[in-house]
Amino acid sequence: MKYDILEDYVEKVYGYAARRTSSREEADELAQEILFTAVRELPKLQREDRFEPWLWGLAKNVTKSFRRSLGKQRAMYSYDTLEKLPYEEERFDDQEEVYELLRRQIAMLSARYRDIIVLYYYDGLSTKTISERLDIPEGTVRWRLTEARRKLKKECADMQETALRPVKMGLDIYGRGNYNGNTIPFPTAYIDDALSQNILYNCYEQPRGVEELAKLCGVPAYYIEERVENLLKREAVVEATKGKYRTDFIIWSDKYGIYCEENAEKMLLPMMDELVGALKGIAKEAADIGFYKAGKSETDLFYLYGAMAFSYASEHHCTLPSPPLREKYDGGEWCYVGTVETGKHLRITVGRLHSANLGSRGGCSHTVYYSIDGIAYRDMMSDHLINVCEDILRGGGTEDIVSAAEAIQKGYIVKKQDGSLFVTVPFFTKAQKAAFDAIAEKYLAPLMPAYSEVIGAFVSGYKRLFPRHLQEDADRMCRYMFFGFYSVIVRYAQRTGAVEMPSPDCYCDVMIQFKEP
């Protein structure tokens, strides 16, 4: 008898199960038990015209056993044994196709049940957190988790050693887009579940198909298919060849940091003292510009001057290629970037967040520099916070009380005892910024030919670490090294005692005027 006769009965069996159970998840379980048992027993049926009464008789017997088992499970929620299904050892080649077909169809009926495996193993959530997220008792979560392990045992038998040992990846973007993190989330919010991250990790060095990813990630293929579809939609992966997918952005790992540690300072060392001297000269002259210093010491401002100076130099003296960013699905021009670094090796970078604040009522931008030794991380301000800071800098107060309260909470503004408001971010007018750029040009321009030669030599080896299909992305990252080497200079200057360490919790950020009020 042909096994495909069962395909016509999947929905009928599910309806039968639903009427005899108390929840959708129990119906999923019972329907699966009935259909799989039918596959096993079908060869024993002699007359095809007796199939339907035979099926419902079998369903009745399976239901009795299921209810007895269910009673035991409800009384003992927290057991952790991978019980063996008796018929799982009796695999026949002619049954495998129909098993797979039925498994996929039942899987479509069992989304909440299946997701427990991913929430537990990949997202690392506790059974308590899962119960809160799915709004079901914690004991039920434990039971379903154990049942999921049991049901997936056969499918997971040939998983590779990476199975259910997911990597942890940090995700970010660089480029331009209109996001506020709340009502308009950053694009990474749509791909930051742990299973998606592991697909991205395993597709980074070479393209992989769904079945291969299933083995590497330790979950059945239908989990992978769902996530890959979303990753394609979010432009995080591309289909390299038919049925083969590859990650379409750079994922930083320790190999990049090891190369930086072994080569960066060594290659820059012959001119390091000249560069440190230039930074000191810039700091000395910049102190007299008369900009708003937000009460910061010259020691702390030294790091801001350096970051601003090298940012200027990278815009005016760097000749490394910088391919334009392509427009993404949301209209922004940006690219993802991931990291699985252990923190044991320092990659060359200076983090830079920039809120251009274009299109708002204000005329100032906000830039934050981080990943500099001794400098604390700080979020960039969104437009309404920049505007309220500008109000206070211009007139001492603001009518936007709600935004002022938020800015105080986040530390951009301090309310003094007399009730006045004090902005904690340094501020340059357009004229003051032009004066600063002239100082940076004066001290750095003579060093740029030699500096550019060092960066070019470093980049020629560094670029070989990136996958071939990401060469445009690699070019952008390598160009950023022109600015990022500022962190190498700072580290050398601190270690040799040429500069003082910044104060604890020192932020390196600045507001710059781009249009007159």
TORFIDREN-538270 format. One record per residue (C-alpha): residue in three letters; x, y, z. Coordinates in steps of 0.2 Angstrom, whole numbers. Layout:
 rest    px    py    pz
  ALA     X     Y     Z
...
//
This chain:
 rest    px    py    pz
  MET     0     0     0
  LYS     6    17    -4
  TYR    11    28    10
  ASP     6    44     2
  ILE   -12    40     6
  LEU    -9    47    24
  GLU    -5    64    17
  ASP   -24    66    13
  TYR   -28    63    32
  VAL   -16    75    41
  GLU   -29    88    44
  LYS   -43    75    48
  VAL   -31    67    61
  TYR   -27    84    68
  GLY   -45    88    70
  TYR   -48    71    78
  ALA   -33    75    90
  ALA   -39    92    94
  ARG   -56    86   100
  ARG   -48    74   112
  THR   -35    85   120
  SER   -36   101   130
  SER   -23   111   121
  ARG   -16   114   104
  GLU     1   108   110
  GLU    -7    91   116
  ALA   -16    90    99
  ASP     0    92    90
  GLU     8    78   100
  LEU    -7    66    98
  ALA    -8    69    79
  GLN    10    66    77
  GLU     9    50    87
  ILE    -6    44    77
  LEU     2    47    60
  PHE    19    40    64
  THR    11    25    71
  ALA     1    23    55
  VAL    17    24    45
  ARG    24    10    55
  GLU     9    -1    55
  LEU     3     2    37
  PRO    12   -13    29
  LYS     2   -25    40
  LEU   -15   -18    32
  GLN   -21   -31    19
  ARG   -36   -22    11
  GLU   -34    -4     5
  ASP   -53    -2     6
  ARG   -52    -5    24
  PHE   -40     9    27
  GLU   -51    22    35
  PRO   -59    11    48
  TRP   -42     4    52
  LEU   -34    21    54
  TRP   -48    27    66
  GLY   -46    11    76
  LEU   -28    14    77
  ALA   -31    32    82
  LYS   -42    26    96
  ASN   -28    14   103
  VAL   -15    27   102
  THR   -26    40   110
  LYS   -28    28   125
  SER    -9    26   127
  PHE    -6    45   125
  ARG   -19    49   139
  ARG   -10    37   150
  SER     7    44   146
  LEU     0    62   147
  GLY    -6    59   165
  LYS    11    53   170
  GLN    19    68   162
  ARG     7    81   170
  ALA    12    73   187
  MET    30    74   184
  TYR    35    89   174
  SER    53    91   177
  TYR    60    74   172
  ASP    75    75   160
  THR    76    58   151
  LEU    77    56   132
  GLU    66    41   131
  LYS    67    30   115
  LEU    52    28   104
  PRO    51     9   101
  TYR    48    11    82
  GLU    62    24    79
  GLU    74     9    78
  GLU    64     1    64
  ARG    68    13    50
  PHE    65     7    32
  ASP    71    17    17
  ASP    53    16     9
  GLN    46    25    25
  GLU    58    39    26
  GLU    51    50    13
  VAL    33    49    21
  TYR    40    52    38
  GLU    48    68    32
  LEU    33    73    24
  LEU    22    70    39
  ARG    35    78    50
  ARG    35    94    40
  GLN    16    95    40
  ILE    14    92    59
  ALA    28   105    61
  MET    17   118    52
  LEU     4   115    66
  SER    16   116    80
  ALA    25   133    80
  ARG    24   136    99
  TYR    29   119   103
  ARG    44   119    92
  ASP    50   136    97
  ILE    53   130   115
  ILE    69   121   109
  VAL    75   137   100
  LEU    71   148   115
  TYR    79   137   127
  TYR    95   131   118
  TYR    98   146   106
  ASP    92   161   115
  GLY    98   154   132
  LEU    81   158   141
  SER    76   149   157
  THR    61   139   158
  LYS    54   153   169
  THR    57   166   156
  ILE    50   155   142
  SER    34   152   152
  GLU    32   171   154
  ARG    35   174   136
  LEU    23   161   130
  ASP    10   163   144
  ILE    10   145   150
  PRO    15   137   166
  GLU    33   134   169
  GLY    30   115   172
  THR    22   114   155
  VAL    37   122   147
  ARG    48   109   156
  TRP    37    95   150
  ARG    37   101   132
  LEU    55   104   132
  THR    58    86   136
  GLU    46    80   124
  ALA    54    91   111
  ARG    71    83   114
  ARG    63    65   113
  LYS    54    69    97
  LEU    70    77    89
  LYS    82    63    95
  LYS    81    54    78
  GLU    83    70    68
  CYS    98    76    79
  ALA   107    59    79
  ASP   119    65    65
  MET   121    83    71
  GLN   139    89    71
  GLU   148    93    87
  THR   142   111    85
  ALA   124   106    88
  LEU   115   115   102
  ARG   132   124   107
  PRO   127   141    99
  VAL   140   155    97
  LYS   136   172   104
  MET   137   186    92
  GLY   136   205    94
  LEU   127   214    80
  ASP   128   232    75
  ILE   126   243    59
  TYR   137   257    51
  GLY   131   269    38
  ARG   116   281    38
  GLY    98   277    43
  ASN    83   285    52
  TYR    81   275    68
  ASN    77   279    86
  GLY    79   262    94
  ASN    61   262   101
  THR    47   265    88
  ILE    59   263    74
  PRO    72   250    79
  PHE    89   247    72
  PRO    89   234    58
  THR    98   222    69
  ALA    83   220    80
  TYR    75   209    66
  ILE    90   196    65
  ASP    96   196    83
  ASP    89   179    88
  ALA   102   166    92
  LEU    98   154    79
  SER    99   168    65
  GLN   116   173    73
  ASN   122   155    71
  ILE   117   153    53
  LEU   126   170    49
  TYR   141   163    58
  ASN   142   147    49
  CYS   139   155    32
  TYR   153   168    34
  GLU   168   159    27
  GLN   159   149    14
  PRO   141   146     7
  ARG   131   133    15
  GLY   114   124    11
  VAL    99   122    23
  GLU   103   104    27
  GLU   121   107    31
  LEU   116   122    42
  ALA   104   111    51
  LYS   118    99    56
  LEU   130   113    61
  CYS   116   122    71
  GLY   109   107    78
  VAL    91   109    73
  PRO    79   102    60
  ALA    79   110    43
  TYR    63   118    44
  TYR    69   129    58
  ILE    83   134    46
  GLU    72   138    31
  GLU    61   150    42
  ARG    76   160    48
  VAL    85   160    31
  GLU    69   167    23
  ASN    70   181    35
  LEU    88   184    34
  LEU    86   186    15
  LYS    72   198    17
  ARG    83   208    29
  GLU    98   207    17
  ALA   109   199    30
  VAL   113   184    18
  VAL   113   182    -1
  GLU   110   166   -11
  ALA   127   163   -18
  THR   122   148   -29
  LYS   106   139   -30
  GLY   101   133   -12
  LYS   118   140    -5
  TYR   118   155     7
  ARG   132   166    13
  THR   133   180    26
  ASP   134   197    17
  PHE   143   207    30
  ILE   159   206    40
  ILE   159   196    57
  TRP   174   201    67
  SER   183   186    76
  ASP   200   185    85
  LYS   210   182    69
  TYR   208   201    65
  GLY   214   206    82
  ILE   229   194    82
  TYR   235   202    66
  CYS   233   219    73
  GLU   242   215    89
  GLU   257   207    79
  ASN   258   221    66
  ALA   250   238    70
  GLU   262   246    83
  LYS   277   238    76
  MET   274   246    59
  LEU   270   263    66
  LEU   284   263    79
  PRO   297   273    68
  MET   286   288    68
  MET   276   286    84
  ASP   285   300    94
  GLU   282   312    80
  LEU   263   308    80
  VAL   262   310    99
  GLY   271   326    98
  ALA   258   332    85
  LEU   244   328    96
  LYS   251   337   111
  GLY   254   353    99
  ILE   236   352    93
  ALA   229   350   111
  LYS   240   366   117
  GLU   233   377   103
  ALA   215   370   104
  ALA   214   374   122
  ASP   214   393   117
  ILE   200   392   104
  GLY   187   397   117
  PHE   174   384   114
  TYR   162   377   127
  LYS   172   364   137
  ALA   158   358   148
  GLY   170   359   164
  LYS   181   345   157
  SER   200   345   161
  GLU   213   347   148
  THR   219   330   152
  ASP   202   323   147
  LEU   200   335   132
  PHE   217   329   125
  TYR   208   313   120
  LEU   194   323   111
  TYR   206   334   102
  GLY   215   319    96
  ALA   199   310    90
  MET   193   325    81
  ALA   210   328    73
  PHE   212   311    66
  SER   194   311    60
  TYR   198   327    51
  ALA   214   319    43
  SER   205   304    38
  GLU   192   315    28
  HIS   206   325    20
  HIS   221   315    18
  CYS   216   297    16
  THR   217   290    -1
  LEU   211   272     2
  PRO   196   266    -8
  SER   179   268     0
  PRO   165   260   -10
  PRO   148   268    -7
  LEU   135   259     4
  ARG   121   252    -6
  GLU   103   257    -1
  LYS    94   244    10
  TYR    77   237    11
  ASP    72   251    23
  GLY    79   265    12
  GLY    94   268    23
  GLU   112   266    17
  TRP   121   255    29
  CYS   128   238    32
  TYR   128   226    46
  VAL   143   221    56
  GLY   145   207    68
  THR   157   201    81
  VAL   162   185    90
  GLU   178   191    97
  THR   183   184   114
  GLY   190   200   120
  LYS   208   193   122
  HIS   214   202   107
  LEU   213   220   103
  ARG   207   225    85
  ILE   211   242    79
  THR   196   253    80
  VAL   190   269    87
  GLY   171   268    89
  ARG   162   283    82
  LEU   143   287    83
  HIS   137   302    74
  SER   119   309    75
  ALA   118   322    61
  ASN   102   329    67
  LEU    97   334    50
  GLY    79   339    47
  SER    75   344    65
  ARG    73   362    72
  GLY    91   362    79
  GLY   107   366    71
  CYS   120   355    80
  SER   126   337    78
  HIS   132   325    91
  THR   147   313    89
  VAL   153   300   102
  TYR   171   292   101
  TYR   174   276   111
  SER   185   260   110
  ILE   200   272   116
  ASP   209   266   131
  GLY   202   274   147
  ILE   187   281   138
  ALA   169   276   143
  TYR   156   272   131
  ARG   141   284   129
  ASP   126   283   118
  MET   124   296   105
  MET   109   308   107
  SER    94   308    97
  ASP    87   324    89
  HIS    76   330   103
  LEU    90   328   116
  ILE   103   337   105
  ASN    90   351   102
  VAL    87   354   121
  CYS   105   354   124
  GLU   107   367   111
  ASP    93   377   119
  ILE   102   378   135
  LEU   119   382   128
  ARG   111   397   118
  GLY    99   404   131
  GLY   102   395   148
  GLY    85   386   147
  THR    72   376   137
  GLU    54   375   135
  ASP    55   356   131
  ILE    54   350   149
  VAL    51   332   144
  SER    66   331   134
  ALA    76   340   147
  ALA    71   327   160
  GLU    76   313   148
  ALA    93   322   145
  ILE    96   324   164
  GLN    92   305   166
  LYS   105   300   153
  GLY   118   312   160
  TYR   119   324   145
  ILE   112   338   156
  VAL   115   341   175
  LYS   103   351   186
  LYS   112   361   198
  GLN   107   365   216
  ASP   101   383   211
  GLY    90   375   197
  SER   100   380   182
  LEU   104   367   169
  PHE   122   363   164
  VAL   126   353   148
  THR   140   340   150
  VAL   145   339   132
  PRO   158   351   124
  PHE   152   362   110
  PHE   160   370    95
  THR   152   383    84
  LYS   155   382    66
  ALA   169   395    67
  GLN   177   387    82
  LYS   177   370    72
  ALA   185   378    57
  ALA   199   385    68
  PHE   201   368    76
  ASP   203   360    59
  ALA   216   373    54
  ILE   226   367    69
  ALA   224   349    65
  GLU   230   352    47
  LYS   245   362    53
  TYR   252   348    64
  LEU   246   332    55
  ALA   248   337    36
  PRO   267   336    37
  LEU   266   318    44
  MET   253   311    32
  PRO   264   305    18
  ALA   273   293    30
  TYR   258   289    40
  SER   248   284    24
  GLU   262   273    18
  VAL   262   264    35
  ILE   243   262    34
  GLY   244   255    16
  ALA   257   242    21
  PHE   246   236    35
  VAL   231   236    25
  SER   239   225    11
  GLY   240   211    23
  TYR   225   214    33
  LYS   213   214    19
  ARG   218   195    15
  LEU   209   190    31
  PHE   192   194    24
  PRO   181   183    13
  ARG   183   186    -5
  HIS   164   191    -7
  LEU   166   205     6
  GLN   180   214    -3
  GLU   169   231    -4
  ASP   165   229    15
  ALA   184   225    18
  ASP   189   241     8
  ARG   178   252    19
  MET   185   244    35
  CYS   202   246    29
  ARG   199   264    25
  TYR   193   266    43
  MET   210   260    49
  PHE   217   277    44
  PHE   207   284    58
  GLY   207   269    69
  PHE   226   269    71
  TYR   223   284    83
  SER   219   271    96
  VAL   237   263    93
  ILE   245   280    96
  VAL   235   283   112
  ARG   239   266   119
  TYR   258   268   115
  ALA   258   286   123
  GLN   249   279   139
  ARG   261   265   141
  THR   276   276   139
  GLY   270   289   150
  ALA   269   302   137
  VAL   251   307   141
  GLU   241   305   157
  MET   226   293   158
  PRO   209   301   157
  SER   198   303   173
  PRO   187   289   178
  ASP   171   288   167
  CYS   178   300   155
  TYR   167   302   140
  CYS   174   308   123
  ASP   160   316   114
  VAL   156   333   106
  MET   142   344    99
  ILE   146   354    83
  GLN   136   367    76
  PHE   132   365    57
  LYS   120   379    54
  GLU   117   396    62
  PRO   102   399    73
//
